[in-house]
């Protein structure tokens, strides 16, 4: 049997672009499908509506980072974010792992996961602004900082760009197509010859 391909799908894009909405869209449609895993991130932010994450304080996050408990971790907007290292076991079994990530960690993710698929989600600035205000997590100054951040969009053959400025159903179906393609590639590579 050929080893399974380690398909990590990293969903990236600016704050308010709807990464969690796309991930939730796919999770709801694939809830009975055992070949997909949707990562629950660890974040140094209290529990909140909009994302199911494991809240920890900075000291605990740093302790876990030193212990190697993260597959990937980064800092943004004054918070620490981590993808648990347990995803590596799922990837080794050929499960497609979907994680909300950061554009800043794409180079490191490419080194660690050669079968990485980056889904770069975009939307017009006015849509981002409206969504950020609607979720109510940011102060005015924090909101302005998030909108002013100008991280470059990742480029490369492993990147799929999805415009999520309109209908979630349209963007969600495009995202689902990408997930299915990765699953099909994993199945072909892990089947006996």
LUMTIKE-453216 format. One record per residue: residue number from 1; residue in one letter; y negated, z, x of N, C-alpha, C in turn. Coordinates in nm, 2 decimals. Example, Ala and Ser with C-alpha at 12.3 -4.5 7.8 and 13.67 -1.06 7.14 Angstrom:
  nuti  guke  n_north    n_up  n_east  ca_north   ca_up  ca_east  c_north    c_up  c_east
     1     A     0.57    0.78    1.32      0.45    0.78     1.23     0.33    0.78    1.32
     2     S     0.22    0.71    1.28      0.11    0.71     1.37     0.00    0.79    1.29
***
This chain:
  nuti  guke  n_north    n_up  n_east  ca_north   ca_up  ca_east  c_north    c_up  c_east
     1     X     0.12    0.00    0.08      0.00    0.00     0.00    -0.12    0.00    0.09
     2     X    -0.22   -0.08    0.06     -0.35   -0.09     0.13    -0.43    0.03    0.09
     3     X    -0.50    0.09    0.19     -0.59    0.21     0.15    -0.69    0.17    0.05
     4     X    -0.72    0.26   -0.04     -0.82    0.23    -0.14    -0.96    0.21   -0.08
     5     X    -1.04    0.13   -0.14     -1.18    0.11    -0.09    -1.26    0.23   -0.14
     6     X    -1.35    0.28   -0.06     -1.42    0.40    -0.09    -1.55    0.36   -0.16
     7     X    -1.55    0.33   -0.29     -1.67    0.28    -0.36    -1.76    0.39   -0.41
     8     X    -1.86    0.41   -0.33     -1.97    0.50    -0.38    -2.08    0.42   -0.43
     9     X    -2.12    0.45   -0.55     -2.24    0.38    -0.61    -2.35    0.48   -0.61
    10     X    -2.45    0.44   -0.54     -2.57    0.53    -0.52    -2.68    0.47   -0.61
    11     X    -2.73    0.54   -0.71     -2.83    0.50    -0.80    -2.96    0.56   -0.75
    12     X    -3.06    0.47   -0.71     -3.18    0.51    -0.65    -3.30    0.45   -0.72
    13     X    -3.42    0.50   -0.70     -3.54    0.45    -0.76    -3.64    0.56   -0.77
    14     X    -3.76    0.52   -0.81     -3.87    0.62    -0.82    -3.85    0.72   -0.93
    15     X    -3.91    0.83   -0.92     -3.91    0.93    -1.03    -3.95    0.87   -1.16
    16     X    -3.88    0.90   -1.27     -3.92    0.85    -1.40    -3.86    0.71   -1.43
    17     X    -3.79    0.65   -1.34     -3.74    0.52    -1.37    -3.62    0.51   -1.46
    18     X    -3.56    0.63   -1.48     -3.45    0.63    -1.58    -3.31    0.63   -1.51
    19     X    -3.30    0.68   -1.39     -3.17    0.68    -1.32    -3.07    0.77   -1.40
    20     X    -3.11    0.89   -1.44     -3.02    0.97    -1.52    -2.99    0.91   -1.65
    21     X    -3.08    0.84   -1.72     -3.05    0.77    -1.84    -2.94    0.66   -1.83
    22     X    -2.95    0.59   -1.72     -2.85    0.49    -1.69    -2.72    0.55   -1.66
    23     X    -2.72    0.65   -1.58     -2.59    0.72    -1.55    -2.53    0.78   -1.68
    24     X    -2.61    0.85   -1.76     -2.56    0.90    -1.89    -2.51    0.79   -1.98
    25     X    -2.57    0.68   -1.98     -2.53    0.56    -2.06    -2.39    0.52   -2.02
    26     X    -2.36    0.51   -1.89     -2.23    0.47    -1.84    -2.13    0.58   -1.86
    27     X    -2.17    0.71   -1.83     -2.08    0.82    -1.85    -2.02    0.83   -1.99
    28     X    -2.11    0.81   -2.09     -2.07    0.82    -2.23    -1.96    0.71   -2.26
    29     X    -1.98    0.59   -2.20     -1.89    0.48    -2.23    -1.76    0.49   -2.15
    30     X    -1.76    0.56   -2.04     -1.65    0.57    -1.95    -1.58    0.71   -1.96
    31     X    -1.61    0.79   -2.06     -1.57    0.93    -2.06    -1.41    0.94   -2.06
    32     X    -1.34    0.84   -2.11     -1.20    0.84    -2.11    -1.14    0.76   -2.00
    33     X    -1.22    0.71   -1.91     -1.17    0.63    -1.80    -1.15    0.72   -1.68
    34     X    -1.03    0.74   -1.63     -1.01    0.83    -1.52    -1.05    0.77   -1.38
    35     X    -1.08    0.64   -1.37     -1.11    0.58    -1.24    -1.26    0.59   -1.20
    36     X    -1.34    0.67   -1.28     -1.48    0.68    -1.25    -1.51    0.83   -1.24
    37     X    -1.59    0.87   -1.15     -1.64    1.01    -1.14    -1.79    1.01   -1.13
    38     X    -1.86    1.08   -1.21     -2.00    1.09    -1.21    -2.04    1.23   -1.15
    39     X    -2.11    1.22   -1.04     -2.14    1.34    -0.95    -2.24    1.43   -1.02
    40     X    -2.21    1.56   -1.01     -2.30    1.67    -1.05    -2.37    1.72   -0.93
    41     X    -2.50    1.68   -0.91     -2.56    1.72    -0.78    -2.60    1.87   -0.78
    42     X    -2.62    1.91   -0.66     -2.67    2.05    -0.63    -2.82    2.03   -0.60
    43     X    -2.91    2.11   -0.66     -3.05    2.09    -0.65    -3.11    2.23   -0.64
    44     X    -3.21    2.25   -0.56     -3.29    2.37    -0.55    -3.40    2.37   -0.66
    45     X    -3.36    2.35   -0.78     -3.44    2.35    -0.90    -3.37    2.42   -1.01
    46     X    -3.44    2.50   -1.09     -3.37    2.57    -1.20    -3.31    2.47   -1.30
    47     X    -3.21    2.51   -1.38     -3.15    2.42    -1.48    -3.26    2.37   -1.57
    48     X    -3.25    2.24   -1.61     -3.35    2.19    -1.70    -3.29    2.08   -1.78
    49     X    -3.36    2.04   -1.89     -3.32    1.93    -1.97    -3.34    1.80   -1.89
    50     X    -3.25    1.71   -1.91     -3.26    1.58    -1.84    -3.16    1.55   -1.73
    51     X    -3.11    1.65   -1.67     -3.01    1.63    -1.57    -2.92    1.76   -1.56
    52     X    -2.79    1.74   -1.57     -2.70    1.85    -1.55    -2.67    1.86   -1.40
    53     X    -2.73    1.96   -1.34     -2.71    1.98    -1.20    -2.67    2.12   -1.18
    54     X    -2.62    2.15   -1.06     -2.60    2.29    -1.02    -2.72    2.35   -0.95
    55     X    -2.79    2.44   -1.01     -2.91    2.50    -0.95    -2.87    2.60   -0.85
    56     X    -2.93    2.60   -0.73     -2.91    2.70    -0.62    -3.05    2.72   -0.56
    57     X    -3.06    2.84   -0.49     -3.18    2.86    -0.42    -3.17    2.80   -0.28
    58     X    -3.29    2.79   -0.21     -3.29    2.72    -0.08    -3.20    2.79    0.02
    59     X    -3.19    2.92    0.02     -3.10    2.98     0.12    -2.95    2.94    0.10
    60     X    -2.91    2.94   -0.03     -2.77    2.90    -0.06    -2.75    2.75   -0.03
    61     X    -2.85    2.67   -0.06     -2.84    2.52    -0.03    -2.82    2.51    0.13
    62     X    -2.90    2.57    0.20     -2.90    2.56     0.35    -2.77    2.61    0.40
    63     X    -2.72    2.72    0.35     -2.59    2.77     0.39    -2.48    2.67    0.37
    64     X    -2.48    2.61    0.25     -2.38    2.50     0.22    -2.39    2.38    0.31
    65     X    -2.52    2.34    0.34     -2.54    2.23     0.43    -2.48    2.26    0.57
    66     X    -2.50    2.38    0.62     -2.45    2.42     0.75    -2.30    2.42    0.75
    67     X    -2.24    2.45    0.64     -2.09    2.46     0.62    -2.03    2.33    0.60
    68     X    -2.11    2.22    0.59     -2.05    2.09     0.57    -2.01    2.06    0.42
    69     X    -2.07    2.13    0.33     -2.03    2.12     0.19    -2.09    2.00    0.12
    70     X    -2.17    1.91    0.19     -2.23    1.80     0.13    -2.19    1.67    0.19
    71     X    -2.16    1.57    0.11     -2.13    1.44     0.16    -2.27    1.37    0.21
    72     X    -2.37    1.40    0.13     -2.51    1.35     0.16    -2.60    1.46    0.11
    73     X    -2.71    1.48    0.18     -2.81    1.57     0.13    -2.95    1.53    0.18
    74     X    -3.05    1.56    0.11     -3.19    1.52     0.14    -3.29    1.61    0.08
    75     X    -3.42    1.59    0.12     -3.53    1.67     0.07    -3.63    1.57    0.01
    76     X    -3.68    1.60   -0.11     -3.78    1.52    -0.17    -3.86    1.61   -0.27
    77     X    -3.99    1.58   -0.28     -4.07    1.65    -0.38    -4.06    1.80   -0.37
    78     X    -4.04    1.86   -0.25     -4.03    2.00    -0.23    -3.90    2.06   -0.27
    79     X    -3.80    1.98   -0.30     -3.67    2.03    -0.34    -3.56    1.97   -0.25
    80     X    -3.45    2.04   -0.25     -3.33    1.99    -0.17    -3.23    1.94   -0.27
    81     X    -3.17    1.83   -0.24     -3.07    1.77    -0.32    -2.94    1.75   -0.24
    82     X    -2.82    1.76   -0.31     -2.70    1.74    -0.23    -2.59    1.68   -0.32
    83     X    -2.51    1.60   -0.26     -2.39    1.54    -0.33    -2.27    1.61   -0.26
    84     X    -2.19    1.68   -0.34     -2.09    1.76    -0.28    -1.98    1.68   -0.20
    85     X    -1.94    1.74   -0.09     -1.84    1.67    -0.01    -1.71    1.64   -0.08
    86     X    -1.68    1.71   -0.19     -1.56    1.69    -0.27    -1.55    1.54   -0.32
    87     X    -1.66    1.47   -0.32     -1.65    1.33    -0.36    -1.56    1.25   -0.27
    88     X    -1.55    1.29   -0.14     -1.47    1.22    -0.05    -1.32    1.21   -0.09
    89     X    -1.27    1.32   -0.15     -1.13    1.32    -0.19    -1.12    1.22   -0.31
    90     X    -1.21    1.21   -0.39     -1.20    1.12    -0.51    -1.21    0.97   -0.45
    91     X    -1.30    0.95   -0.36     -1.31    0.82    -0.30    -1.18    0.78   -0.23
    92     X    -1.12    0.87   -0.16     -0.99    0.84    -0.09    -0.88    0.81   -0.19
    93     X    -0.89    0.85   -0.31     -0.79    0.82    -0.42    -0.83    0.69   -0.49
    94     X    -0.94    0.62   -0.45     -0.97    0.49    -0.51    -1.06    0.51   -0.63
    95     X    -1.11    0.63   -0.66     -1.20    0.65    -0.78    -1.34    0.60   -0.74
    96     X    -1.40    0.53   -0.83     -1.54    0.49    -0.81    -1.63    0.61   -0.84
    97     X    -1.71    0.65   -0.74     -1.80    0.76    -0.76    -1.94    0.72   -0.78
    98     X    -2.01    0.77   -0.88     -2.14    0.73    -0.91    -2.23    0.85   -0.89
    99     X    -2.34    0.84   -0.81     -2.43    0.95    -0.78    -2.57    0.91   -0.79
   100     X    -2.65    0.99   -0.84     -2.80    0.98    -0.84    -2.84    1.01   -0.70
   101     X    -2.91    0.92   -0.63     -2.94    0.95    -0.49    -3.09    0.92   -0.46
   102     X    -3.12    0.89   -0.34     -3.26    0.87    -0.29    -3.26    0.75   -0.20
   103     X    -3.37    0.67   -0.22     -3.38    0.55    -0.13    -3.38    0.59    0.02
   104     X    -3.43    0.71    0.05     -3.44    0.76     0.19    -3.31    0.78    0.25
   105     X    -3.20    0.80    0.18     -3.07    0.83     0.24    -2.98    0.70    0.24
   106     X    -3.03    0.59    0.19     -2.95    0.47     0.19    -2.90    0.43    0.33
   107     X    -2.98    0.43    0.44     -2.92    0.40     0.57    -2.80    0.49    0.61
   108     X    -2.82    0.62    0.59     -2.71    0.71     0.62    -2.59    0.69    0.53
   109     X    -2.61    0.67    0.41     -2.50    0.64     0.32    -2.42    0.52    0.36
   110     X    -2.50    0.42    0.40     -2.43    0.29     0.45    -2.34    0.32    0.57
   111     X    -2.38    0.41    0.66     -2.30    0.44     0.78    -2.17    0.51    0.73
   112     X    -2.19    0.61    0.64     -2.07    0.69     0.60    -1.98    0.62    0.50
   113     X    -2.03    0.53    0.42     -1.96    0.47     0.32    -1.97    0.31    0.32
   114     X    -1.89    0.25    0.40     -1.91    0.10     0.42    -1.89    0.02    0.29
   115     X    -1.83    0.08    0.19     -1.82    0.01     0.06    -1.93    0.05   -0.04
   116     X    -2.04    0.10    0.02     -2.15    0.15    -0.07    -2.20    0.04   -0.15
   117     X    -2.24    0.07   -0.27     -2.31   -0.02    -0.36    -2.43    0.06   -0.40
   118     X    -2.55    0.00   -0.38     -2.68    0.06    -0.41    -2.73    0.00   -0.54
   119     X    -2.76    0.08   -0.64     -2.82    0.03    -0.76    -2.97    0.08   -0.76
   120     X    -3.06   -0.01   -0.73     -3.20    0.02    -0.72    -3.26   -0.01   -0.86
   121     X    -3.31    0.10   -0.92     -3.36    0.09    -1.06    -3.51    0.09   -1.05
   122     X    -3.57   -0.01   -1.12     -3.72   -0.03    -1.12    -3.77   -0.02   -1.26
   123     X    -3.90    0.00   -1.27     -3.98   -0.01    -1.39    -4.13   -0.02   -1.36
   124     X    -4.21   -0.07   -1.45     -4.35   -0.08    -1.42    -4.41    0.06   -1.41
   125     X    -4.52    0.08   -1.33     -4.59    0.20    -1.31    -4.63    0.27   -1.44
   126     X    -4.68    0.20   -1.54     -4.72    0.26    -1.66    -4.60    0.32   -1.73
   127     X    -4.48    0.26   -1.72     -4.36    0.32    -1.79    -4.32    0.44   -1.71
   128     X    -4.33    0.44   -1.58     -4.29    0.56    -1.50    -4.38    0.67   -1.53
   129     X    -4.51    0.65   -1.54     -4.61    0.75    -1.57    -4.58    0.82   -1.71
   130     X    -4.55    0.74   -1.81     -4.53    0.78    -1.94    -4.40    0.87   -1.95
   131     X    -4.30    0.82   -1.87     -4.17    0.90    -1.87    -4.19    1.03   -1.80
   132     X    -4.26    1.03   -1.69     -4.28    1.16    -1.61    -4.36    1.26   -1.70
   133     X    -4.46    1.21   -1.77     -4.53    1.30    -1.86    -4.44    1.36   -1.97
   134     X    -4.36    1.27   -2.02     -4.27    1.30    -2.13    -4.16    1.41   -2.09
   135     X    -4.12    1.41   -1.97     -4.01    1.51    -1.93    -4.07    1.64   -1.90
   136     X    -4.20    1.65   -1.88     -4.27    1.78    -1.87    -4.24    1.87   -1.76
   137     X    -4.18    1.82   -1.65     -4.15    1.90    -1.53    -4.25    1.91   -1.43
   138     X    -4.35    1.81   -1.43     -4.45    1.81    -1.32    -4.59    1.85   -1.37
   139     X    -4.66    1.91   -1.27     -4.80    1.94    -1.30    -4.88    1.80   -1.28
   140     X    -5.00    1.80   -1.31     -5.08    1.68    -1.29    -5.08    1.63   -1.14
   141     X    -5.10    1.73   -1.05     -5.10    1.69    -0.91    -4.96    1.64   -0.86
   142     X    -4.85    1.70   -0.91     -4.72    1.66    -0.87    -4.69    1.52   -0.93
   143     X    -4.74    1.50   -1.05     -4.71    1.37    -1.12    -4.78    1.26   -1.04
   144     X    -4.91    1.29   -1.00     -4.98    1.19    -0.92    -4.91    1.16   -0.78
   145     X    -4.86    1.27   -0.72     -4.79    1.25    -0.59    -4.66    1.16   -0.61
   146     X    -4.59    1.19   -0.72     -4.47    1.11    -0.74    -4.50    0.96   -0.76
   147     X    -4.61    0.94   -0.84     -4.64    0.80    -0.87    -4.70    0.73   -0.74
   148     X    -4.76    0.81   -0.65     -4.82    0.75    -0.53    -4.72    0.72   -0.42
   149     X    -4.61    0.79   -0.43     -4.50    0.77    -0.33    -4.47    0.62   -0.33
   150     X    -4.46    0.57   -0.21     -4.43    0.42    -0.21    -4.32    0.40   -0.11
   151     X    -4.20    0.46   -0.15     -4.08    0.43    -0.07    -4.04    0.28   -0.09
   152     X    -4.01    0.21    0.02     -3.97    0.07     0.00    -3.84    0.06   -0.07
   153     X    -3.83   -0.04   -0.15     -3.70   -0.07    -0.22    -3.60   -0.11   -0.12
   154     X    -3.47   -0.06   -0.13     -3.37   -0.10    -0.03    -3.34   -0.25   -0.05
   155     X    -3.30   -0.32    0.06     -3.27   -0.46     0.05    -3.13   -0.47    0.12
   156     X    -3.06   -0.58    0.09     -2.93   -0.61     0.15    -2.83   -0.66    0.04
   157     X    -2.72   -0.71    0.09     -2.62   -0.76     0.00    -2.55   -0.66   -0.08
   158     X    -2.56   -0.53   -0.04     -2.50   -0.42    -0.12    -2.59   -0.37   -0.23
   159     X    -2.71   -0.43   -0.25     -2.81   -0.38    -0.34    -2.81   -0.46   -0.47
   160     X    -2.81   -0.39   -0.58     -2.83   -0.46    -0.71    -2.96   -0.40   -0.77
   161     X    -3.05   -0.48   -0.81     -3.18   -0.44    -0.87    -3.17   -0.45   -1.02
   162     X    -3.20   -0.34   -1.08     -3.19   -0.33    -1.23    -3.33   -0.29   -1.28
   163     X    -3.39   -0.37   -1.36     -3.52   -0.34    -1.43    -3.49   -0.25   -1.55
   164     X    -3.54   -0.13   -1.55     -3.51   -0.04    -1.66    -3.65   -0.01   -1.73
   165     X    -3.73   -0.10   -1.73     -3.86   -0.09    -1.80    -3.86   -0.12   -1.95
   166     X    -3.75   -0.17   -1.99     -3.74   -0.21    -2.14    -3.63   -0.14   -2.20
   167     X    -3.54   -0.21   -2.27     -3.43   -0.15    -2.34    -3.33   -0.09   -2.25
   168     X    -3.29    0.03   -2.28     -3.19    0.10    -2.20    -3.05    0.03   -2.22
   169     X    -3.03   -0.03   -2.34     -2.90   -0.10    -2.36    -2.89   -0.22   -2.27
   170     X    -3.00   -0.29   -2.25     -2.99   -0.41    -2.16    -2.96   -0.36   -2.01
   171     X    -3.04   -0.27   -1.96     -3.02   -0.22    -1.83    -2.89   -0.15   -1.82
   172     X    -2.85   -0.08   -1.92     -2.72   -0.01    -1.92    -2.60   -0.10   -1.91
   173     X    -2.61   -0.21   -1.98     -2.50   -0.31    -1.97    -2.49   -0.37   -1.84
   174     X    -2.60   -0.40   -1.78     -2.60   -0.45    -1.64    -2.54   -0.35   -1.54
   175     X    -2.57   -0.23   -1.56     -2.52   -0.12    -1.48    -2.37   -0.11   -1.50
   176     X    -2.32   -0.12   -1.62     -2.18   -0.12    -1.65    -2.11   -0.23   -1.59
   177     X    -2.17   -0.35   -1.58     -2.10   -0.46    -1.51    -2.08   -0.43   -1.37
   178     X    -2.18   -0.37   -1.30     -2.17   -0.33    -1.16    -2.05   -0.23   -1.14
   179     X    -2.04   -0.13   -1.23     -1.94   -0.03    -1.22    -1.80   -0.10   -1.23
   180     X    -1.79   -0.18   -1.33     -1.66   -0.25    -1.36    -1.62   -0.34   -1.24
   181     X    -1.72   -0.41   -1.18     -1.69   -0.49    -1.06    -1.64   -0.41   -0.94
   182     X    -1.70   -0.29   -0.92     -1.65   -0.20    -0.82    -1.51   -0.15   -0.85
   183     X    -1.49   -0.11   -0.97     -1.35   -0.07    -1.01    -1.25   -0.17   -0.99
   184     X    -1.28   -0.30   -1.03     -1.19   -0.41    -1.01    -1.16   -0.43   -0.86
   185     X    -1.26   -0.42   -0.78     -1.24   -0.44    -0.63    -1.15   -0.33   -0.58
   186     X    -1.17   -0.21   -0.62     -1.09   -0.09    -0.58    -0.95   -0.11   -0.62
   187     X    -0.93   -0.16   -0.74     -0.79   -0.18    -0.79    -0.72   -0.29   -0.71
   188     X    -0.79   -0.40   -0.68     -0.72   -0.51    -0.60    -0.69   -0.46   -0.46
   189     X    -0.78   -0.38   -0.40     -0.76   -0.34    -0.26    -0.65   -0.23   -0.25
   190     X    -0.63   -0.15   -0.36     -0.53   -0.04    -0.35    -0.39   -0.08   -0.41
   191     X    -0.38   -0.20   -0.46     -0.25   -0.24    -0.52    -0.15   -0.28   -0.41
   192     X    -0.02   -0.26   -0.44      0.08   -0.30    -0.33     0.08   -0.45   -0.32
   193     X     0.12   -0.49   -0.20      0.13   -0.64    -0.17     0.27   -0.68   -0.18
***
